[in-house]
Amino acid sequence: MSDQQAVSCLKPDVNCPCPKTECDNHSQCCKCVTVHRSAGSLTTCMAQLVKN
């Protein structure tokens, strides 16, 4: 990941579709995906896509 990508990952995404607003990683997709990847689980937004 480039430095520019890393910095952009720190900015909250105001269009975050995740309903789990209490999560520390809410609206920080890069952090969220990294945590879920290491746990071997899908993020909530990815799981919603798989259901469809």
DODOPA-633683 format. One record per residue: residue number from 1; x, y, z of N, C-alpha, C in turn. Coordinates in Angstrom, 1 decimal. Example, Ala and Ser with C-alpha at 12.3 -4.5 7.8 and 13.67 -1.06 7.14 Angstrom:
REM residues 2
<rec pos="1" n_u="13.2" n_v="-5.7" n_w="7.8" ca_u="12.3" ca_v="-4.5" ca_w="7.8" c_u="13.2" c_v="-3.3" c_w="7.8"/>
<rec pos="2" n_u="12.8" n_v="-2.2" n_w="7.1" ca_u="13.7" ca_v="-1.1" ca_w="7.1" c_u="12.9" c_v="0.0" c_w="7.9"/>
REM end
This chain:
REM residues 52
<rec pos="1" n_u="0.9" n_v="-1.2" n_w="0.0" ca_u="0.0" ca_v="0.0" ca_w="0.0" c_u="0.9" c_v="1.2" c_w="0.0"/>
<rec pos="2" n_u="0.6" n_v="2.2" n_w="-0.9" ca_u="1.4" ca_v="3.4" ca_w="-0.9" c_u="1.1" c_v="4.3" c_w="0.2"/>
<rec pos="3" n_u="1.9" n_v="5.3" n_w="0.5" ca_u="1.7" ca_v="6.2" ca_w="1.5" c_u="0.4" c_v="7.0" c_w="1.3"/>
<rec pos="4" n_u="0.1" n_v="7.3" n_w="0.0" ca_u="-1.1" ca_v="8.1" ca_w="-0.3" c_u="-2.3" c_v="7.2" c_w="0.0"/>
<rec pos="5" n_u="-2.3" n_v="5.9" n_w="-0.3" ca_u="-3.4" ca_v="5.1" ca_w="0.0" c_u="-3.6" c_v="4.9" c_w="1.5"/>
<rec pos="6" n_u="-2.5" n_v="4.8" n_w="2.2" ca_u="-2.6" ca_v="4.6" ca_w="3.7" c_u="-3.3" c_v="5.9" c_w="4.3"/>
<rec pos="7" n_u="-2.9" n_v="7.1" n_w="3.8" ca_u="-3.5" ca_v="8.3" ca_w="4.4" c_u="-5.0" c_v="8.4" c_w="4.0"/>
<rec pos="8" n_u="-5.3" n_v="8.0" n_w="2.8" ca_u="-6.7" ca_v="8.0" ca_w="2.4" c_u="-7.6" c_v="7.0" c_w="3.2"/>
<rec pos="9" n_u="-7.0" n_v="6.0" n_w="3.7" ca_u="-7.7" ca_v="5.0" ca_w="4.5" c_u="-8.0" c_v="5.5" c_w="5.9"/>
<rec pos="10" n_u="-7.3" n_v="6.5" n_w="6.3" ca_u="-7.6" ca_v="7.1" ca_w="7.6" c_u="-8.7" c_v="8.1" c_w="7.6"/>
<rec pos="11" n_u="-9.1" n_v="8.5" n_w="6.5" ca_u="-10.3" ca_v="9.5" ca_w="6.4" c_u="-11.6" c_v="8.7" c_w="6.4"/>
<rec pos="12" n_u="-12.5" n_v="9.1" n_w="7.3" ca_u="-13.8" ca_v="8.4" ca_w="7.3" c_u="-14.5" c_v="8.5" c_w="6.0"/>
<rec pos="13" n_u="-15.2" n_v="7.4" n_w="5.6" ca_u="-16.0" ca_v="7.4" ca_w="4.4" c_u="-17.4" c_v="7.8" c_w="4.9"/>
<rec pos="14" n_u="-17.9" n_v="8.9" n_w="4.4" ca_u="-19.3" ca_v="9.4" ca_w="4.9" c_u="-20.4" c_v="8.5" c_w="4.2"/>
<rec pos="15" n_u="-20.0" n_v="7.7" n_w="3.2" ca_u="-21.0" ca_v="6.9" ca_w="2.6" c_u="-20.9" c_v="5.4" c_w="3.0"/>
<rec pos="16" n_u="-20.4" n_v="5.2" n_w="4.2" ca_u="-20.2" ca_v="3.8" ca_w="4.7" c_u="-21.5" c_v="3.1" c_w="4.8"/>
<rec pos="17" n_u="-21.7" n_v="2.0" n_w="4.2" ca_u="-23.0" ca_v="1.3" ca_w="4.3" c_u="-23.2" c_v="0.4" c_w="5.5"/>
<rec pos="18" n_u="-22.2" n_v="0.3" n_w="6.3" ca_u="-22.2" ca_v="-0.6" ca_w="7.5" c_u="-23.2" c_v="-0.1" c_w="8.5"/>
<rec pos="19" n_u="-24.1" n_v="-0.9" n_w="9.0" ca_u="-25.0" ca_v="-0.5" ca_w="10.1" c_u="-24.4" c_v="-0.5" c_w="11.4"/>
<rec pos="20" n_u="-23.2" n_v="-1.1" n_w="11.6" ca_u="-22.5" ca_v="-1.2" ca_w="12.9" c_u="-21.8" c_v="0.1" c_w="13.2"/>
<rec pos="21" n_u="-22.5" n_v="1.1" n_w="13.5" ca_u="-21.9" ca_v="2.4" ca_w="13.8" c_u="-21.1" c_v="2.5" c_w="15.1"/>
<rec pos="22" n_u="-21.3" n_v="1.5" n_w="16.0" ca_u="-20.6" ca_v="1.5" ca_w="17.2" c_u="-19.2" c_v="0.9" c_w="17.1"/>
<rec pos="23" n_u="-18.9" n_v="0.3" n_w="15.9" ca_u="-17.6" ca_v="-0.3" ca_w="15.7" c_u="-16.5" c_v="0.8" c_w="15.6"/>
<rec pos="24" n_u="-15.3" n_v="0.5" n_w="16.1" ca_u="-14.2" ca_v="1.4" ca_w="16.1" c_u="-13.7" c_v="1.6" c_w="14.6"/>
<rec pos="25" n_u="-14.0" n_v="0.7" n_w="13.8" ca_u="-13.5" ca_v="0.8" ca_w="12.4" c_u="-14.6" c_v="1.3" c_w="11.4"/>
<rec pos="26" n_u="-15.7" n_v="1.7" n_w="12.0" ca_u="-16.8" ca_v="2.1" ca_w="11.1" c_u="-16.4" c_v="3.3" c_w="10.2"/>
<rec pos="27" n_u="-16.7" n_v="3.2" n_w="9.0" ca_u="-16.4" ca_v="4.2" ca_w="7.9" c_u="-14.9" c_v="4.2" c_w="7.6"/>
<rec pos="28" n_u="-14.1" n_v="3.3" n_w="8.1" ca_u="-12.7" ca_v="3.2" ca_w="7.8" c_u="-12.4" c_v="1.9" c_w="7.1"/>
<rec pos="29" n_u="-12.8" n_v="1.8" n_w="5.8" ca_u="-12.8" ca_v="0.5" ca_w="5.1" c_u="-11.5" c_v="-0.2" c_w="5.1"/>
<rec pos="30" n_u="-10.4" n_v="0.4" n_w="4.9" ca_u="-9.1" ca_v="-0.3" ca_w="4.9" c_u="-8.9" c_v="-1.0" c_w="6.2"/>
<rec pos="31" n_u="-9.1" n_v="-0.3" n_w="7.3" ca_u="-9.0" ca_v="-0.9" ca_w="8.7" c_u="-9.9" c_v="-2.1" c_w="8.8"/>
<rec pos="32" n_u="-11.1" n_v="-1.9" n_w="8.5" ca_u="-12.2" ca_v="-2.9" ca_w="8.6" c_u="-11.8" c_v="-4.1" c_w="7.8"/>
<rec pos="33" n_u="-11.5" n_v="-4.0" n_w="6.6" ca_u="-11.1" ca_v="-5.1" ca_w="5.7" c_u="-9.9" c_v="-5.8" c_w="6.3"/>
<rec pos="34" n_u="-8.9" n_v="-5.1" n_w="6.8" ca_u="-7.7" ca_v="-5.7" ca_w="7.3" c_u="-8.1" c_v="-6.6" c_w="8.6"/>
<rec pos="35" n_u="-8.9" n_v="-6.1" n_w="9.4" ca_u="-9.3" ca_v="-6.8" ca_w="10.6" c_u="-10.1" c_v="-8.1" c_w="10.3"/>
<rec pos="36" n_u="-11.0" n_v="-7.9" n_w="9.4" ca_u="-11.8" ca_v="-9.1" ca_w="9.0" c_u="-11.0" c_v="-10.1" c_w="8.2"/>
<rec pos="37" n_u="-10.1" n_v="-9.6" n_w="7.4" ca_u="-9.2" ca_v="-10.5" ca_w="6.6" c_u="-8.4" c_v="-11.4" c_w="7.6"/>
<rec pos="38" n_u="-7.8" n_v="-10.8" n_w="8.6" ca_u="-7.0" ca_v="-11.5" ca_w="9.5" c_u="-7.8" c_v="-12.5" c_w="10.4"/>
<rec pos="39" n_u="-9.1" n_v="-12.2" n_w="10.6" ca_u="-10.0" ca_v="-13.0" ca_w="11.3" c_u="-10.7" c_v="-14.1" c_w="10.4"/>
<rec pos="40" n_u="-10.5" n_v="-14.0" n_w="9.1" ca_u="-11.1" ca_v="-14.9" ca_w="8.2" c_u="-12.6" c_v="-14.8" c_w="8.0"/>
<rec pos="41" n_u="-13.1" n_v="-13.6" n_w="8.2" ca_u="-14.5" ca_v="-13.3" ca_w="8.1" c_u="-14.8" c_v="-12.2" c_w="7.1"/>
<rec pos="42" n_u="-16.0" n_v="-12.1" n_w="6.7" ca_u="-16.5" ca_v="-11.1" ca_w="5.8" c_u="-16.9" c_v="-9.8" c_w="6.6"/>
<rec pos="43" n_u="-16.7" n_v="-8.7" n_w="6.0" ca_u="-17.2" ca_v="-7.5" ca_w="6.6" c_u="-18.7" c_v="-7.5" c_w="6.4"/>
<rec pos="44" n_u="-19.4" n_v="-6.7" n_w="7.2" ca_u="-20.9" ca_v="-6.7" ca_w="7.1" c_u="-21.3" c_v="-6.3" c_w="5.7"/>
<rec pos="45" n_u="-20.7" n_v="-5.3" n_w="5.1" ca_u="-21.1" ca_v="-4.9" ca_w="3.7" c_u="-20.8" c_v="-6.0" c_w="2.7"/>
<rec pos="46" n_u="-19.7" n_v="-6.7" n_w="2.9" ca_u="-19.4" ca_v="-7.8" ca_w="1.9" c_u="-20.3" c_v="-8.9" c_w="2.1"/>
<rec pos="47" n_u="-20.7" n_v="-9.2" n_w="3.3" ca_u="-21.7" ca_v="-10.3" ca_w="3.6" c_u="-23.0" c_v="-10.0" c_w="2.9"/>
<rec pos="48" n_u="-23.4" n_v="-8.7" n_w="2.9" ca_u="-24.7" ca_v="-8.3" ca_w="2.3" c_u="-24.6" c_v="-8.5" c_w="0.8"/>
<rec pos="49" n_u="-23.4" n_v="-8.3" n_w="0.2" ca_u="-23.3" ca_v="-8.5" ca_w="-1.2" c_u="-23.4" c_v="-10.0" c_w="-1.6"/>
<rec pos="50" n_u="-22.8" n_v="-10.8" n_w="-0.7" ca_u="-22.8" ca_v="-12.3" ca_w="-1.0" c_u="-24.3" c_v="-12.8" c_w="-0.9"/>
<rec pos="51" n_u="-25.1" n_v="-12.3" n_w="0.0" ca_u="-26.5" ca_v="-12.7" ca_w="0.2" c_u="-27.3" c_v="-12.5" c_w="-1.1"/>
<rec pos="52" n_u="-27.0" n_v="-11.4" n_w="-1.8" ca_u="-27.8" ca_v="-11.0" ca_w="-3.0" c_u="-27.4" c_v="-11.9" c_w="-4.2"/>
REM end
